[in-house]
C-alpha cells in the first residue's frame, strides 16, 4: 500500500478483498455496488489488474491504519518518491561487437522502467528489424512505436506535469534514453561527446527489442504507485528482462514487500521475468544499498578504463589536476582569480560563509564577471548554472574524483589540499591569475574498481544474503541522450547533443540487464535464478586491495557476458524456495498466499535457518562470536557437458576452515541435479574475511563468493 504527504495513497495486494470489507471501512451502505464504484470521487486512484491484485486509494491516516489491519492486506507503505541512480564498456568486459549472437536475440524484449525514451535517436532506429515477436502483448500510448521500440507507456497517478514534461513516454530528461541504449541500443558509428569517448555506441543486445515504461517526471520524480503500475504492465506485456535504474535518495530500510521494487520483481520472477536493479548511489559507507531481495540482481558500478582529467594552471606556472568533463577551451588564456568568500551578495542577504560555498545567487554578480571563481565545497551544474557570468569555477573539496560531472562553464574539482595551495598563491600574489584547461581523456590503468558513489553492503534486511550481487561498468558511460535536456542538465546550456557521458549505478544496471538478455538468447528456458547464477558464478574476480569493502562493494565480481552463457553448473531457485525463505523471515501463511496467489503455506515451525538453505550462488555469514560453525546446503544443476565430474576447490585465508561434502560431483546428463553441504568453521576477530568455492571440471570454473563478517 502507498501513503504520501497529507493525502494518503493506499495499494494492497490481495486475493479476495471485497466490496463489503471496503464498505465497512468507509461506512458505505451499498455493498452490492461494483467494487470501487461507491467511493467518493477521486478516492480510487488506480487498480492493478494485469499481473497481480492491488489498488491505490486516497485515504486519511486513520483509514489507512484500519485498512492495514484487515485480512488479506499484505502491507501499507508510503507512495514515496524515487530517483534515477545515474562502446568501450562492452569491449572492456569481453563482449566485442563480433561476439557470437543467437538469432533469438531479436525476440528478446528488454523492459526499461525509467524516464522514457527519445525515439528519434539513431540508437533506436528499426531499420532491418522485422515485426515484434508474436508473444508481445504491449502497446504504445501518445507515442509512435516502431519495430525497435515496440512498447511505450507512461504512468503518472498524480496527473501533475511541469512545463518541461511531455505527457507521454517521450524522454525530456535523458536518463531513460541513456539506459535503454546502453542495454539494447543499435550499433551507431562515429559517436562522441564533442570529441570525447569517440567510437561506436551500442547496447549489449543491439538486436533485442525495447519496451519503455515512463514513471519519472521532472518535478514529482518517480513515485511508488507509478513504478508498480509499470511492473504490472511490463509483466502483462511479456518482457523478458526488466532494467530498473531507480532508487531512493537516502537509505530507507523497509521489510520485504513494503517496497514496490520487491513486490513488482517478485511477481515478475513468478512469470519468468528477470529483474535487474541499481544498487544505488549512496556509497561508499557500508549498508547503503537499497536493493535487497534475493530474486533481484543488484548491481554495483565499476570503472572500465575511461577517465577524465581537467587541469588548472596558475599565473606562477603551477599546475593542478582535477576532475570534470570540461568541453570548453580557454586556449590557456589567463584570467583574474577571485575567492567566492570575498564577494558575497550582501544585497541579496548572503554573507561570506555562504558565498564561499558558491551556492545559488550567493556571490556578487558584478564581481565575478570576467573572472575565475574559487569555491570551497562542491555544487551541481544546475545549482551554479553560468554563475553570474564568471569565466569559470574551481571547486575545492574532498568529494571523490572518480565520477566527473559536466558543467555549463569551464569548471574543475580539485582536492582540498590543492585548494589550500591556490588560496596561499592568491594571498601572496598582487594580481593572481589562472586558467582552466579543456579536459583530457586518459586511461585509468587501475580499472576495474568500484566507484566511490556505488552503494555498499552488507544487506541490512537479511544479513546472511550477500549484496550487491555483481559489478558492471557505470562510470563515464557514453550512450544516447535527448536533445530536450542539455548535457549539463542546466536548462540554459546550449549544448543539446544526441549522446552524453554520465555515471551511476543507473548505468551499471542496463549493462547487467543486457547480459541477462544475452544469456537468455542462448538459454530461453532458463529461470531468472538460473540466469542470475550464471552471471554471478562466471564473474571476473576483482581486487580486494582496490576495494577494501571486498564483496560488499563488488559482489561476485566484474560481469563477464560471454562466460555467463556457458557456466557449467547453475543454482536454481523456485517460487516455493522463496516462500520457505520468507516464512523463515517471519512472514505468515496469509501473507504468502496473498503474494504468491496460490496455496503456499508456512510449516508449523518457520525455519529461521531457511536463509542458509536458499539455493543462492553465494554464501554470506554474519557472526556475533569469535568461534563459530555453520552449515549451508546447496543443489547445482548441470548445464555444461552431459558427462562431467566437478571437484570442489576452496580458496580461503588460514583463519577460515571450509569443508565441502561431497567434494566431487559426477554428472551423466544435462539437467541432472546434485546436492552438497558447505561448512564454515573459524575462530576470528576481524571485521570481514573473504573466500571462494570453485567447482572445476577442467573446462568450467563455477565460482561462488564466501563472506564472513562481524559488526
NORFENNOR-V756745 format. One record per residue. N is the residue number from 1. PHI is phi in whole degrees, -180 to 180 (* if undefined). Layout:
n;phi
N;PHI
N;PHI
This chain:
n;phi
1;*
2;-125
3;-134
4;-149
5;63
6;-77
7;-92
8;-110
9;-100
10;-127
11;-131
12;-137
13;-97
14;-156
15;-95
16;-133
17;-67
18;-116
19;-62
20;-64
21;-69
22;-68
23;-62
24;-62
25;-64
26;-100
27;57
28;-96
29;-101
30;-128
31;-68
32;-77
33;-70
34;-61
35;-50
36;79
37;-70
38;-102
39;-84
40;-62
41;-54
42;90
43;-72
44;-91
45;-96
46;-168
47;-127
48;-96
49;-123
50;-74
51;-125
52;-159
53;-89
54;177
55;-159
56;-127
57;-126
58;-102
59;-132
60;-81
61;-63
62;-64
63;-64
64;-64
65;-65
66;-65
67;-62
68;-64
69;-90
70;-81
71;-62
72;70
73;-98
74;-77
75;-160
76;-126
77;-154
78;-67
79;-79
80;-77
81;-102
82;-122
83;-140
84;-60
85;-95
86;-87
87;*
88;-76
89;-60
90;-69
91;-64
92;-62
93;-96
94;89
95;-126
96;-66
97;-64
98;-96
99;-63
100;-61
101;-127
102;-101
103;-59
104;-65
105;-56
106;-73
107;-98
108;-81
109;-117
110;-99
111;-91
112;-123
113;-96
114;-166
115;-99
116;103
117;-153
118;-95
119;-71
120;-84
121;-66
122;-60
123;-64
124;-122
125;-65
126;-102
127;-59
128;89
129;-92
130;-85
131;-65
132;-59
133;-56
134;-63
135;-71
136;-72
137;-122
138;-80
139;-148
140;-129
141;-120
142;52
143;-164
144;-99
145;-83
146;-142
147;-83
148;-100
149;-90
150;-97
151;-150
152;-155
153;-129
154;-138
155;-138
156;-152
157;-65
158;-79
159;56
160;-109
161;-129
162;-77
163;-61
164;-81
165;-62
166;-112
167;-74
168;158
169;-76
170;-62
171;-89
172;-103
173;-100
174;112
175;-61
176;-65
177;-62
178;-60
179;-66
180;-63
181;-73
182;-65
183;-76
184;-141
185;-69
186;-66
187;-79
188;-125
189;-85
190;56
191;-102
192;-164
193;-106
194;47
195;99
196;-90
197;54
198;-73
199;150
200;-103
201;-89
202;-163
203;-86
204;-70
205;-128
206;-66
207;-90
208;-74
209;-95
210;-123
211;-122
212;-110
213;-129
214;-84
215;-128
216;-107
217;-128
218;-61
219;-105
220;-95
221;74
222;-120
223;-96
224;-51
225;-60
226;-72
227;-63
228;-68
229;-61
230;-64
231;-58
232;-55
233;-70
234;-62
235;-65
236;-63
237;-68
238;102
239;-69
240;-100
241;-137
242;-116
243;-107
244;-127
245;-96
246;-131
247;-174
248;-78
249;-87
250;-147
251;-75
252;-125
253;-91
254;-123
255;-62
256;-56
257;71
258;-113
259;-143
260;-63
261;-67
262;-64
263;-66
264;-61
265;-70
266;-64
267;-69
268;-63
269;-57
270;-59
271;-94
272;81
273;-100
274;-92
275;-106
276;-117
277;-133
278;-66
279;-67
280;105
281;-114
282;-110
283;-73
284;-98
285;-68
286;-70
287;55
288;-107
289;-72
290;-126
291;-124
292;-114
293;-61
294;-70
295;-89
296;-107
297;-91
298;-95
299;-117
300;-90
301;-105
302;-118
303;-85
304;-141
305;107
306;-91
307;-143
308;-123
309;-124
310;-124
311;-96
312;-120
313;-118
314;-93
315;-62
316;-88
317;94
318;-67
319;-121
320;-124
321;-101
322;-124
323;-140
324;-156
325;-110
326;-106
327;-89
328;-85
329;-118
330;-84
331;55
332;62
333;-72
334;-86
335;-130
336;-59
337;-117
338;-135
339;-89
340;-58
341;-61
342;-87
343;-134
344;-68
345;-83
346;-63
347;-63
348;-88
349;90
350;-102
351;-117
352;-66
353;-68
354;-89
355;-68
356;-62
357;-88
358;61
359;-72
360;-55
361;64
362;-85
363;-110
364;-70
365;-62
366;-69
367;-72
368;-93
369;-62
370;77
371;-126
372;-94
373;-107
374;-95
375;-120
376;-97
377;117
378;-148
379;-134
380;-81
381;-62
382;-70
383;-75
384;-88
385;55
386;-89
387;51
388;59
389;90
390;-66
391;-70
392;-170
393;-132
394;-116
395;-89
396;-121
397;-163
398;-90
399;-59
400;-57
401;-107
402;-93
403;-140
404;-68
405;-108
406;-107
407;-119
408;-87
409;-149
410;-54
411;-148
412;-144
413;-118
414;-109
415;-71
416;-63
417;-61
418;-65
419;-58
420;-65
421;-67
422;-68
423;-58
424;-62
425;-59
426;-66
427;-72
428;-97
429;-124
430;-67
431;-127
432;-67
433;-135
434;-162
435;-143
436;-115
437;-79
438;-66
439;-63
440;-108
441;-93
442;-126
443;-86
444;-94
445;-69
446;-83
447;-61
448;-92
449;-147
450;-82
451;-64
452;-62
453;-74
454;-64
455;-63
456;-109
457;-82
458;-76
459;-76
460;-76
461;-82
462;-128
463;-59
464;-97
465;-120
466;-72
467;-142
468;-69
469;-90
470;-154
471;-119
472;-146
473;-56
474;-147
475;-123
476;57
477;-92
478;-98
479;-161
480;-61
481;-142
482;-98
483;-74
484;-83
485;-138
486;-62
487;-66
488;-87
489;67
490;-95
491;-56
492;-85
493;-67
494;-82
495;-83
496;-109
497;-121
498;-77
499;-138
500;-141
501;-111
502;-139
503;-132
504;153
505;-65
506;-60
507;-82
508;-70
509;-57
510;-68
511;-61
512;-68
513;-63
514;-65
515;-65
516;-61
517;-66
518;-62
519;-64
520;-65
521;-67
522;-88
523;-134
524;-64
525;-97
526;-71
527;-75
528;-55
529;-66
530;-67
531;-66
532;-61
533;-60
534;-60
535;-67
536;-74
537;-78
538;-108
539;-63
540;-81
541;-58
542;-113
543;-80
544;-68
545;-64
546;-86
547;-133
548;-60
549;-82
550;53
551;-60
552;-74
553;-99
554;-118
555;64
556;-76
557;130
558;-79
559;-60
560;-132
561;-58
562;-66
563;-64
564;-65
565;-78
566;-140
567;-80
568;89
569;-129
570;-134
571;-101
572;-97
573;-138
574;-98
575;-61
576;-63
577;-63
578;-65
579;-62
580;-60
581;-61
582;-67
583;-60
584;-64
585;-85
586;105
587;-76
588;-91
589;-61
590;-61
591;-62
592;-61
593;-65
594;-66
595;-75
596;-84
597;56
598;-146
599;-94
600;-54
601;-144
602;-87
603;-67
604;-52
605;-115
606;-60
607;-85
608;-66
609;-91
610;-58
611;-60
612;-74
613;-103
614;-64
615;-79
616;-83
617;-85
618;-147
619;-133
620;-132
621;-142
622;-95
623;-121
624;-113
625;-117
626;-80
627;-116
628;-157
629;-151
630;-148
631;-118
632;-114
633;-122
634;-138
635;-133
636;-113
637;-113
638;-78
639;-126
640;-101
641;-84
642;-57
643;-107
644;-158
645;-131
646;-109
647;-112
648;-80
649;-129
650;-110
651;-115
652;-153
653;-72
654;-59
655;-74
656;-105
657;-113
658;-123
659;-120
660;-120
661;-134
662;-71
663;-97
664;-133
665;-122
666;-112
667;-121
668;-122
669;-160
670;-72
671;91
672;-69
673;-112
674;-138
675;-111
676;-152
677;-120
678;-127
679;-114
680;-111
681;-130
682;-170
683;-133
684;-131
685;-138
686;-101
687;-73
688;-140
689;-133
690;-113
691;-149
692;-145
693;-108
694;-124
695;-93
696;-127
697;-111
698;96
699;-113
700;-117
701;-119
702;-96
703;-103
704;-119
705;-73
706;-127
707;-129
708;-120
709;-147
710;-108
711;-69
